[in-house]
Amino acid sequence: MNKTYRVLLSPESEEQLASLYRYIADAGSPQTALDYTEAILVTCESLTTFPERGVARDDVRPGLRTTHHRGRVMIAYTVIDADVHILGIFYGGQDYESLI
């Protein structure tokens, strides 16, 4: 039987997602922003079944892993016991290494 992990968003990652929503809503439409940010959350939630699939980035921070959403969004996280902690959601090439 496969282990199921719980995904937890940090306050910082929630604010980053909200900021991305506002940016897209202002530049495009609220519906587009909602669809895009919900899709990012689906990507985060997909880590419940296989969180180790991301790239290990111990060179940045011990235990840090990253994965992408549609090539434009970097999701930085750690796995501790049965929890996946989303540390940050970075859009469009933001320097996540200095922000983590």
Buried (B, 14 or more C-beta within 10 A) or exposed (E): EEEEBEBBBBEBBEEBBEEBBEEBBEEEEEEEBEEBBEEBBEBBEBBBEEBEEBEEBEEEEEEBBBBEBEEEBBBBBBBEEEEBBBBBBBBEEBEBBEEB
